[in-house]
Amino acid sequence: MVEGEFKEGETVAVVDDILITGGSVLEGIGKLESSGLNVSDVVVFLDHGGVHDTRAKQRLERNGLRLQAVLTLETISEVLETAERISAKQAQELRYSEP
């Protein structure tokens, strides 16, 4: 169910907390589109795959969507390693963790 005021044909962006596989985002987009809305962009706080695992991003792109991410695991691991909160080994494991 889609709540709020909107007009059929409007273009919207989807905002979500984390992108792992893209499945739940695409499911939500399907509901918006079935209500007559056009979705162009997906904005997430955390792109779990980042630059090392782009499958979710590619999945969105195949559906004509642009991804905007605030953070990636690479960024988080780099900041934590630089601040000496995690070791280089832990940072490496975080960068290449499987979803």
Biopython code that builds the backbone (N, CA, C, O; Angstrom):
import numpy as np
from Bio.PDB.StructureBuilder import StructureBuilder

atoms = [
    (1, "MET", "N", (0.837, -1.179, 0.000)),
    (1, "MET", "CA", (0.000, 0.000, 0.000)),
    (1, "MET", "C", (0.883, 1.242, 0.000)),
    (1, "MET", "O", (1.891, 1.307, 0.704)),
    (2, "VAL", "N", (0.491, 2.211, -0.789)),
    (2, "VAL", "CA", (1.231, 3.464, -0.878)),
    (2, "VAL", "C", (0.431, 4.530, -0.161)),
    (2, "VAL", "O", (-0.743, 4.739, -0.464)),
    (3, "GLU", "N", (1.061, 5.209, 0.792)),
    (3, "GLU", "CA", (0.380, 6.244, 1.565)),
    (3, "GLU", "C", (0.904, 7.612, 1.176)),
    (3, "GLU", "O", (2.022, 7.746, 0.679)),
    (4, "GLY", "N", (0.087, 8.621, 1.405)),
    (4, "GLY", "CA", (0.502, 9.993, 1.156)),
    (4, "GLY", "C", (-0.151, 10.553, -0.089)),
    (4, "GLY", "O", (-0.817, 9.843, -0.843)),
    (5, "GLU", "N", (0.056, 11.838, -0.286)),
    (5, "GLU", "CA", (-0.513, 12.514, -1.443)),
    (5, "GLU", "C", (0.426, 12.408, -2.628)),
    (5, "GLU", "O", (1.617, 12.702, -2.525)),
    (6, "PHE", "N", (-0.118, 11.990, -3.740)),
    (6, "PHE", "CA", (0.655, 11.934, -4.964)),
    (6, "PHE", "C", (-0.300, 11.946, -6.141)),
    (6, "PHE", "O", (-1.488, 11.651, -6.008)),
    (7, "LYS", "N", (0.246, 12.294, -7.292)),
    (7, "LYS", "CA", (-0.533, 12.274, -8.521)),
    (7, "LYS", "C", (0.052, 11.216, -9.431)),
    (7, "LYS", "O", (1.271, 11.096, -9.557)),
    (8, "GLU", "N", (-0.814, 10.456, -10.061)),
    (8, "GLU", "CA", (-0.365, 9.448, -10.996)),
    (8, "GLU", "C", (0.549, 10.091, -12.032)),
    (8, "GLU", "O", (0.260, 11.170, -12.549)),
    (9, "GLY", "N", (1.652, 9.414, -12.326)),
    (9, "GLY", "CA", (2.615, 9.922, -13.295)),
    (9, "GLY", "C", (3.777, 10.692, -12.686)),
    (9, "GLY", "O", (4.748, 10.995, -13.379)),
    (10, "GLU", "N", (3.690, 11.014, -11.389)),
    (10, "GLU", "CA", (4.787, 11.736, -10.738)),
    (10, "GLU", "C", (6.023, 10.837, -10.664)),
    (10, "GLU", "O", (5.919, 9.612, -10.593)),
    (11, "THR", "N", (7.188, 11.476, -10.681)),
    (11, "THR", "CA", (8.448, 10.753, -10.536)),
    (11, "THR", "C", (8.931, 10.919, -9.112)),
    (11, "THR", "O", (8.947, 12.024, -8.571)),
    (12, "VAL", "N", (9.331, 9.795, -8.505)),
    (12, "VAL", "CA", (9.745, 9.794, -7.107)),
    (12, "VAL", "C", (11.072, 9.062, -6.951)),
    (12, "VAL", "O", (11.500, 8.320, -7.836)),
    (13, "ALA", "N", (11.705, 9.283, -5.821)),
    (13, "ALA", "CA", (12.898, 8.533, -5.429)),
    (13, "ALA", "C", (12.529, 7.657, -4.238)),
    (13, "ALA", "O", (11.724, 8.045, -3.391)),
    (14, "VAL", "N", (13.119, 6.487, -4.186)),
    (14, "VAL", "CA", (12.912, 5.581, -3.063)),
    (14, "VAL", "C", (14.087, 5.758, -2.105)),
    (14, "VAL", "O", (15.242, 5.781, -2.530)),
    (15, "VAL", "N", (13.790, 5.882, -0.821)),
    (15, "VAL", "CA", (14.821, 6.027, 0.198)),
    (15, "VAL", "C", (14.750, 4.797, 1.108)),
    (15, "VAL", "O", (13.685, 4.440, 1.610)),
    (16, "ASP", "N", (15.907, 4.159, 1.307)),
    (16, "ASP", "CA", (15.958, 2.954, 2.129)),
    (16, "ASP", "C", (17.217, 2.999, 2.995)),
    (16, "ASP", "O", (18.117, 3.803, 2.750)),
    (17, "ASP", "N", (17.273, 2.139, 3.998)),
    (17, "ASP", "CA", (18.413, 2.158, 4.904)),
    (17, "ASP", "C", (19.630, 1.439, 4.346)),
    (17, "ASP", "O", (20.742, 1.963, 4.423)),
    (18, "ILE", "N", (19.443, 0.248, 3.785)),
    (18, "ILE", "CA", (20.583, -0.539, 3.329)),
    (18, "ILE", "C", (20.238, -1.273, 2.035)),
    (18, "ILE", "O", (19.118, -1.751, 1.854)),
    (19, "LEU", "N", (21.208, -1.351, 1.156)),
    (19, "LEU", "CA", (21.058, -2.101, -0.089)),
    (19, "LEU", "C", (21.978, -3.303, -0.006)),
    (19, "LEU", "O", (23.196, -3.159, 0.099)),
    (20, "ILE", "N", (21.384, -4.497, -0.053)),
    (20, "ILE", "CA", (22.199, -5.714, -0.017)),
    (20, "ILE", "C", (22.077, -6.442, -1.352)),
    (20, "ILE", "O", (23.068, -6.587, -2.067)),
    (21, "THR", "N", (20.885, -6.899, -1.695)),
    (21, "THR", "CA", (20.692, -7.584, -2.981)),
    (21, "THR", "C", (19.863, -6.757, -3.949)),
    (21, "THR", "O", (19.910, -6.977, -5.159)),
    (22, "GLY", "N", (19.104, -5.805, -3.419)),
    (22, "GLY", "CA", (18.209, -4.999, -4.243)),
    (22, "GLY", "C", (16.806, -5.554, -4.319)),
    (22, "GLY", "O", (15.909, -4.892, -4.842)),
    (23, "GLY", "N", (16.595, -6.754, -3.809)),
    (23, "GLY", "CA", (15.288, -7.403, -3.897)),
    (23, "GLY", "C", (14.169, -6.654, -3.207)),
    (23, "GLY", "O", (13.110, -6.441, -3.799)),
    (24, "SER", "N", (14.384, -6.252, -1.968)),
    (24, "SER", "CA", (13.314, -5.571, -1.230)),
    (24, "SER", "C", (13.036, -4.190, -1.818)),
    (24, "SER", "O", (11.894, -3.732, -1.830)),
    (25, "VAL", "N", (14.089, -3.528, -2.306)),
    (25, "VAL", "CA", (13.892, -2.218, -2.929)),
    (25, "VAL", "C", (13.050, -2.362, -4.191)),
    (25, "VAL", "O", (12.125, -1.582, -4.416)),
    (26, "LEU", "N", (13.369, -3.353, -5.011)),
    (26, "LEU", "CA", (12.602, -3.564, -6.247)),
    (26, "LEU", "C", (11.161, -3.962, -5.955)),
    (26, "LEU", "O", (10.249, -3.603, -6.700)),
    (27, "GLU", "N", (10.958, -4.700, -4.876)),
    (27, "GLU", "CA", (9.598, -5.075, -4.476)),
    (27, "GLU", "C", (8.789, -3.824, -4.125)),
    (27, "GLU", "O", (7.641, -3.676, -4.546)),
    (28, "GLY", "N", (9.399, -2.937, -3.356)),
    (28, "GLY", "CA", (8.738, -1.682, -2.991)),
    (28, "GLY", "C", (8.476, -0.812, -4.207)),
    (28, "GLY", "O", (7.427, -0.176, -4.305)),
    (29, "ILE", "N", (9.417, -0.780, -5.126)),
    (29, "ILE", "CA", (9.257, 0.004, -6.346)),
    (29, "ILE", "C", (8.097, -0.533, -7.167)),
    (29, "ILE", "O", (7.354, 0.237, -7.776)),
    (30, "GLY", "N", (7.941, -1.838, -7.187)),
    (30, "GLY", "CA", (6.814, -2.443, -7.896)),
    (30, "GLY", "C", (5.485, -1.933, -7.368)),
    (30, "GLY", "O", (4.565, -1.679, -8.145)),
    (31, "LYS", "N", (5.375, -1.783, -6.064)),
    (31, "LYS", "CA", (4.141, -1.273, -5.460)),
    (31, "LYS", "C", (3.907, 0.184, -5.845)),
    (31, "LYS", "O", (2.779, 0.590, -6.125)),
    (32, "LEU", "N", (4.982, 0.962, -5.855)),
    (32, "LEU", "CA", (4.844, 2.371, -6.249)),
    (32, "LEU", "C", (4.421, 2.486, -7.712)),
    (32, "LEU", "O", (3.535, 3.269, -8.054)),
    (33, "GLU", "N", (5.059, 1.706, -8.555)),
    (33, "GLU", "CA", (4.744, 1.757, -9.985)),
    (33, "GLU", "C", (3.326, 1.269, -10.266)),
    (33, "GLU", "O", (2.653, 1.791, -11.155)),
    (34, "SER", "N", (2.874, 0.276, -9.517)),
    (34, "SER", "CA", (1.499, -0.200, -9.716)),
    (34, "SER", "C", (0.472, 0.833, -9.251)),
    (34, "SER", "O", (-0.706, 0.743, -9.596)),
    (35, "SER", "N", (0.926, 1.815, -8.464)),
    (35, "SER", "CA", (0.056, 2.914, -8.037)),
    (35, "SER", "C", (0.151, 4.106, -8.981)),
    (35, "SER", "O", (-0.450, 5.152, -8.736)),
    (36, "GLY", "N", (0.918, 3.940, -10.071)),
    (36, "GLY", "CA", (1.001, 4.990, -11.071)),
    (36, "GLY", "C", (2.175, 5.939, -10.932)),
    (36, "GLY", "O", (2.252, 6.939, -11.646)),
    (37, "LEU", "N", (3.096, 5.636, -10.016)),
    (37, "LEU", "CA", (4.265, 6.496, -9.837)),
    (37, "LEU", "C", (5.438, 5.981, -10.668)),
    (37, "LEU", "O", (5.540, 4.785, -10.939)),
    (38, "ASN", "N", (6.315, 6.892, -11.068)),
    (38, "ASN", "CA", (7.538, 6.539, -11.770)),
    (38, "ASN", "C", (8.701, 6.689, -10.802)),
    (38, "ASN", "O", (8.831, 7.716, -10.136)),
    (39, "VAL", "N", (9.537, 5.676, -10.725)),
    (39, "VAL", "CA", (10.697, 5.718, -9.833)),
    (39, "VAL", "C", (11.953, 5.847, -10.689)),
    (39, "VAL", "O", (12.157, 5.078, -11.628)),
    (40, "SER", "N", (12.797, 6.833, -10.353)),
    (40, "SER", "CA", (14.010, 7.052, -11.129)),
    (40, "SER", "C", (15.279, 6.765, -10.334)),
    (40, "SER", "O", (16.281, 6.320, -10.895)),
    (41, "ASP", "N", (15.235, 7.019, -9.032)),
    (41, "ASP", "CA", (16.430, 6.893, -8.202)),
    (41, "ASP", "C", (16.140, 6.130, -6.915)),
    (41, "ASP", "O", (15.024, 6.134, -6.394)),
    (42, "VAL", "N", (17.188, 5.477, -6.426)),
    (42, "VAL", "CA", (17.149, 4.809, -5.131)),
    (42, "VAL", "C", (18.267, 5.424, -4.295)),
    (42, "VAL", "O", (19.427, 5.437, -4.705)),
    (43, "VAL", "N", (17.905, 5.931, -3.120)),
    (43, "VAL", "CA", (18.871, 6.527, -2.200)),
    (43, "VAL", "C", (18.934, 5.630, -0.972)),
    (43, "VAL", "O", (17.917, 5.350, -0.338)),
    (44, "VAL", "N", (20.143, 5.183, -0.646)),
    (44, "VAL", "CA", (20.315, 4.332, 0.532)),
    (44, "VAL", "C", (21.369, 4.929, 1.446)),
    (44, "VAL", "O", (22.277, 5.629, 0.998)),
    (45, "PHE", "N", (21.236, 4.646, 2.721)),
    (45, "PHE", "CA", (22.248, 5.075, 3.681)),
    (45, "PHE", "C", (23.525, 4.252, 3.484)),
    (45, "PHE", "O", (24.626, 4.801, 3.473)),
    (46, "LEU", "N", (23.372, 2.926, 3.328)),
    (46, "LEU", "CA", (24.528, 2.043, 3.211)),
    (46, "LEU", "C", (24.373, 1.110, 2.020)),
    (46, "LEU", "O", (23.413, 0.343, 1.940)),
    (47, "ASP", "N", (25.323, 1.183, 1.098)),
    (47, "ASP", "CA", (25.425, 0.217, -0.001)),
    (47, "ASP", "C", (26.370, -0.874, 0.485)),
    (47, "ASP", "O", (27.584, -0.681, 0.542)),
    (48, "HIS", "N", (25.800, -2.011, 0.830)),
    (48, "HIS", "CA", (26.573, -3.110, 1.416)),
    (48, "HIS", "C", (27.650, -3.614, 0.462)),
    (48, "HIS", "O", (28.739, -3.983, 0.900)),
    (49, "GLY", "N", (27.362, -3.632, -0.819)),
    (49, "GLY", "CA", (28.314, -4.160, -1.790)),
    (49, "GLY", "C", (29.432, -3.202, -2.145)),
    (49, "GLY", "O", (30.575, -3.613, -2.348)),
    (50, "GLY", "N", (29.099, -1.921, -2.220)),
    (50, "GLY", "CA", (30.104, -0.915, -2.549)),
    (50, "GLY", "C", (30.761, -1.160, -3.891)),
    (50, "GLY", "O", (30.095, -1.542, -4.853)),
    (51, "VAL", "N", (32.068, -0.943, -3.962)),
    (51, "VAL", "CA", (32.785, -1.093, -5.228)),
    (51, "VAL", "C", (33.221, -2.532, -5.482)),
    (51, "VAL", "O", (33.573, -2.872, -6.612)),
    (52, "HIS", "N", (33.206, -3.374, -4.471)),
    (52, "HIS", "CA", (33.678, -4.742, -4.630)),
    (52, "HIS", "C", (32.582, -5.720, -5.054)),
    (52, "HIS", "O", (32.870, -6.739, -5.682)),
    (53, "ASP", "N", (31.367, -5.425, -4.726)),
    (53, "ASP", "CA", (30.249, -6.295, -5.097)),
    (53, "ASP", "C", (29.143, -5.395, -5.639)),
    (53, "ASP", "O", (28.345, -4.847, -4.878)),
    (54, "THR", "N", (29.106, -5.252, -6.938)),
    (54, "THR", "CA", (28.178, -4.314, -7.569)),
    (54, "THR", "C", (26.913, -4.992, -8.099)),
    (54, "THR", "O", (26.171, -4.395, -8.879)),
    (55, "ARG", "N", (26.666, -6.226, -7.681)),
    (55, "ARG", "CA", (25.497, -6.949, -8.211)),
    (55, "ARG", "C", (24.179, -6.233, -7.934)),
    (55, "ARG", "O", (23.333, -6.152, -8.825)),
    (56, "ALA", "N", (23.983, -5.714, -6.733)),
    (56, "ALA", "CA", (22.730, -5.027, -6.415)),
    (56, "ALA", "C", (22.597, -3.752, -7.245)),
    (56, "ALA", "O", (21.523, -3.456, -7.769)),
    (57, "LYS", "N", (23.678, -3.007, -7.360)),
    (57, "LYS", "CA", (23.659, -1.786, -8.159)),
    (57, "LYS", "C", (23.344, -2.117, -9.620)),
    (57, "LYS", "O", (22.543, -1.433, -10.257)),
    (58, "GLN", "N", (23.965, -3.148, -10.136)),
    (58, "GLN", "CA", (23.700, -3.558, -11.518)),
    (58, "GLN", "C", (22.249, -4.002, -11.690)),
    (58, "GLN", "O", (21.628, -3.730, -12.717)),
    (59, "ARG", "N", (21.723, -4.674, -10.697)),
    (59, "ARG", "CA", (20.318, -5.109, -10.738)),
    (59, "ARG", "C", (19.394, -3.899, -10.842)),
    (59, "ARG", "O", (18.436, -3.913, -11.615)),
    (60, "LEU", "N", (19.676, -2.865, -10.076)),
    (60, "LEU", "CA", (18.867, -1.651, -10.147)),
    (60, "LEU", "C", (19.029, -0.979, -11.509)),
    (60, "LEU", "O", (18.047, -0.548, -12.115)),
    (61, "GLU", "N", (20.268, -0.891, -11.986)),
    (61, "GLU", "CA", (20.525, -0.256, -13.274)),
    (61, "GLU", "C", (19.804, -0.977, -14.411)),
    (61, "GLU", "O", (19.300, -0.333, -15.331)),
    (62, "ARG", "N", (19.752, -2.314, -14.354)),
    (62, "ARG", "CA", (19.021, -3.088, -15.378)),
    (62, "ARG", "C", (17.537, -2.735, -15.383)),
    (62, "ARG", "O", (16.846, -2.924, -16.384)),
    (63, "ASN", "N", (17.059, -2.224, -14.256)),
    (63, "ASN", "CA", (15.659, -1.816, -14.145)),
    (63, "ASN", "C", (15.495, -0.311, -14.354)),
    (63, "ASN", "O", (14.450, 0.256, -14.036)),
    (64, "GLY", "N", (16.530, 0.327, -14.889)),
    (64, "GLY", "CA", (16.454, 1.748, -15.221)),
    (64, "GLY", "C", (16.558, 2.685, -14.035)),
    (64, "GLY", "O", (16.094, 3.822, -14.105)),
    (65, "LEU", "N", (17.161, 2.227, -12.941)),
    (65, "LEU", "CA", (17.248, 3.020, -11.714)),
    (65, "LEU", "C", (18.675, 3.463, -11.435)),
    (65, "LEU", "O", (19.627, 2.734, -11.713)),
    (66, "ARG", "N", (18.815, 4.645, -10.892)),
    (66, "ARG", "CA", (20.119, 5.156, -10.459)),
    (66, "ARG", "C", (20.238, 4.977, -8.952)),
    (66, "ARG", "O", (19.278, 5.198, -8.214)),
    (67, "LEU", "N", (21.427, 4.575, -8.502)),
    (67, "LEU", "CA", (21.672, 4.375, -7.076)),
    (67, "LEU", "C", (22.522, 5.510, -6.530)),
    (67, "LEU", "O", (23.540, 5.883, -7.114)),
    (68, "GLN", "N", (22.090, 6.049, -5.408)),
    (68, "GLN", "CA", (22.846, 7.054, -4.667)),
    (68, "GLN", "C", (23.023, 6.494, -3.255)),
    (68, "GLN", "O", (22.037, 6.223, -2.569)),
    (69, "ALA", "N", (24.268, 6.321, -2.818)),
    (69, "ALA", "CA", (24.532, 5.774, -1.488)),
    (69, "ALA", "C", (25.303, 6.791, -0.645)),
    (69, "ALA", "O", (26.242, 7.428, -1.122)),
    (70, "VAL", "N", (24.892, 6.929, 0.607)),
    (70, "VAL", "CA", (25.582, 7.819, 1.529)),
    (70, "VAL", "C", (26.922, 7.203, 1.928)),
    (70, "VAL", "O", (27.939, 7.896, 1.951)),
    (71, "LEU", "N", (26.929, 5.906, 2.241)),
    (71, "LEU", "CA", (28.127, 5.204, 2.692)),
    (71, "LEU", "C", (28.237, 3.840, 2.027)),
    (71, "LEU", "O", (27.250, 3.269, 1.562)),
    (72, "THR", "N", (29.469, 3.336, 1.996)),
    (72, "THR", "CA", (29.726, 1.958, 1.583)),
    (72, "THR", "C", (30.532, 1.288, 2.694)),
    (72, "THR", "O", (31.072, 1.963, 3.570)),
    (73, "LEU", "N", (30.609, -0.031, 2.654)),
    (73, "LEU", "CA", (31.435, -0.728, 3.641)),
    (73, "LEU", "C", (32.897, -0.332, 3.500)),
    (73, "LEU", "O", (33.633, -0.304, 4.487)),
    (74, "GLU", "N", (33.325, -0.025, 2.270)),
    (74, "GLU", "CA", (34.706, 0.413, 2.060)),
    (74, "GLU", "C", (34.989, 1.698, 2.843)),
    (74, "GLU", "O", (36.018, 1.813, 3.509)),
    (75, "THR", "N", (34.075, 2.653, 2.757)),
    (75, "THR", "CA", (34.251, 3.926, 3.461)),
    (75, "THR", "C", (34.290, 3.706, 4.971)),
    (75, "THR", "O", (35.153, 4.245, 5.665)),
    (76, "ILE", "N", (33.359, 2.920, 5.462)),
    (76, "ILE", "CA", (33.296, 2.658, 6.905)),
    (76, "ILE", "C", (34.576, 1.970, 7.382)),
    (76, "ILE", "O", (35.152, 2.363, 8.397)),
    (77, "SER", "N", (35.022, 0.941, 6.649)),
    (77, "SER", "CA", (36.221, 0.216, 7.072)),
    (77, "SER", "C", (37.457, 1.108, 7.010)),
    (77, "SER", "O", (38.337, 1.010, 7.866)),
    (78, "GLU", "N", (37.527, 1.973, 6.005)),
    (78, "GLU", "CA", (38.665, 2.890, 5.889)),
    (78, "GLU", "C", (38.710, 3.869, 7.059)),
    (78, "GLU", "O", (39.771, 4.105, 7.636)),
    (79, "VAL", "N", (37.569, 4.429, 7.402)),
    (79, "VAL", "CA", (37.511, 5.376, 8.522)),
    (79, "VAL", "C", (37.872, 4.685, 9.836)),
    (79, "VAL", "O", (38.633, 5.230, 10.635)),
    (80, "LEU", "N", (37.335, 3.506, 10.058)),
    (80, "LEU", "CA", (37.626, 2.785, 11.301)),
    (80, "LEU", "C", (39.089, 2.373, 11.386)),
    (80, "LEU", "O", (39.693, 2.436, 12.456)),
    (81, "GLU", "N", (39.661, 1.951, 10.257)),
    (81, "GLU", "CA", (41.076, 1.566, 10.256)),
    (81, "GLU", "C", (41.971, 2.790, 10.491)),
    (81, "GLU", "O", (42.927, 2.722, 11.263)),
    (82, "THR", "N", (41.663, 3.896, 9.831)),
    (82, "THR", "CA", (42.441, 5.124, 9.995)),
    (82, "THR", "C", (42.391, 5.611, 11.442)),
    (82, "THR", "O", (43.383, 6.112, 11.973)),
    (83, "ALA", "N", (41.239, 5.461, 12.067)),
    (83, "ALA", "CA", (41.081, 5.880, 13.464)),
    (83, "ALA", "C", (41.614, 4.833, 14.443)),
    (83, "ALA", "O", (41.510, 4.997, 15.658)),
    (84, "GLU", "N", (42.186, 3.758, 13.899)),
    (84, "GLU", "CA", (42.736, 2.660, 14.688)),
    (84, "GLU", "C", (41.709, 2.012, 15.604)),
    (84, "GLU", "O", (42.022, 1.579, 16.713)),
    (85, "ARG", "N", (40.479, 1.958, 15.114)),
    (85, "ARG", "CA", (39.408, 1.286, 15.864)),
    (85, "ARG", "C", (39.316, -0.180, 15.458)),
    (85, "ARG", "O", (38.798, -1.003, 16.213)),
    (86, "ILE", "N", (39.817, -0.512, 14.266)),
    (86, "ILE", "CA", (39.904, -1.892, 13.811)),
    (86, "ILE", "C", (41.270, -2.088, 13.156)),
    (86, "ILE", "O", (41.921, -1.130, 12.741)),
    (87, "SER", "N", (41.685, -3.347, 13.074)),
    (87, "SER", "CA", (42.982, -3.663, 12.468)),
    (87, "SER", "C", (42.861, -3.682, 10.942)),
    (87, "SER", "O", (41.758, -3.672, 10.395)),
    (88, "ALA", "N", (43.993, -3.709, 10.277)),
    (88, "ALA", "CA", (44.012, -3.799, 8.810)),
    (88, "ALA", "C", (43.322, -5.087, 8.361)),
    (88, "ALA", "O", (42.606, -5.095, 7.360)),
    (89, "LYS", "N", (43.537, -6.164, 9.096)),
    (89, "LYS", "CA", (42.900, -7.448, 8.759)),
    (89, "LYS", "C", (41.379, -7.335, 8.885)),
    (89, "LYS", "O", (40.645, -7.795, 8.011)),
    (90, "GLN", "N", (40.914, -6.727, 9.962)),
    (90, "GLN", "CA", (39.476, -6.557, 10.151)),
    (90, "GLN", "C", (38.887, -5.660, 9.054)),
    (90, "GLN", "O", (37.794, -5.926, 8.555)),
    (91, "ALA", "N", (39.601, -4.615, 8.687)),
    (91, "ALA", "CA", (39.134, -3.725, 7.620)),
    (91, "ALA", "C", (39.011, -4.489, 6.313)),
    (91, "ALA", "O", (38.038, -4.322, 5.578)),
    (92, "GLN", "N", (39.990, -5.322, 6.026)),
    (92, "GLN", "CA", (39.966, -6.138, 4.802)),
    (92, "GLN", "C", (38.764, -7.079, 4.812)),
    (92, "GLN", "O", (38.071, -7.216, 3.803)),
    (93, "GLU", "N", (38.519, -7.720, 5.942)),
    (93, "GLU", "CA", (37.386, -8.636, 6.064)),
    (93, "GLU", "C", (36.058, -7.899, 5.888)),
    (93, "GLU", "O", (35.130, -8.419, 5.268)),
    (94, "LEU", "N", (35.972, -6.697, 6.432)),
    (94, "LEU", "CA", (34.761, -5.898, 6.306)),
    (94, "LEU", "C", (34.529, -5.494, 4.853)),
    (94, "LEU", "O", (33.399, -5.538, 4.367)),
    (95, "ARG", "N", (35.583, -5.106, 4.168)),
    (95, "ARG", "CA", (35.468, -4.691, 2.757)),
    (95, "ARG", "C", (34.966, -5.817, 1.872)),
    (95, "ARG", "O", (34.212, -5.580, 0.928)),
    (96, "TYR", "N", (35.373, -7.022, 2.166)),
    (96, "TYR", "CA", (35.053, -8.148, 1.286)),
    (96, "TYR", "C", (34.045, -9.102, 1.897)),
    (96, "TYR", "O", (33.956, -10.256, 1.478)),
    (97, "SER", "N", (33.285, -8.644, 2.880)),
    (97, "SER", "CA", (32.283, -9.516, 3.498)),
    (97, "SER", "C", (31.155, -9.791, 2.523)),
    (97, "SER", "O", (30.744, -8.908, 1.772)),
    (98, "GLU", "N", (30.668, -10.990, 2.536)),
    (98, "GLU", "CA", (29.554, -11.391, 1.670)),
    (98, "GLU", "C", (28.233, -10.991, 2.323)),
    (98, "GLU", "O", (28.069, -11.114, 3.537)),
    (99, "PRO", "N", (27.294, -10.512, 1.509)),
    (99, "PRO", "CA", (25.978, -10.158, 2.076)),
    (99, "PRO", "C", (25.239, -11.383, 2.570)),
    (99, "PRO", "O", (24.122, -11.269, 3.075)),
]
sb = StructureBuilder()
sb.init_structure("model")
sb.init_model(0)
sb.init_chain("A")
sb.init_seg("    ")
for serial, (resi, resn, name, xyz) in enumerate(atoms, 1):
    if name == "N":
        sb.init_residue(resn, " ", resi, " ")
    sb.init_atom(name, np.array(xyz, "f"), 0.0, 1.0, " ", f" {name:<3s}", serial, name[0])
structure = sb.get_structure()
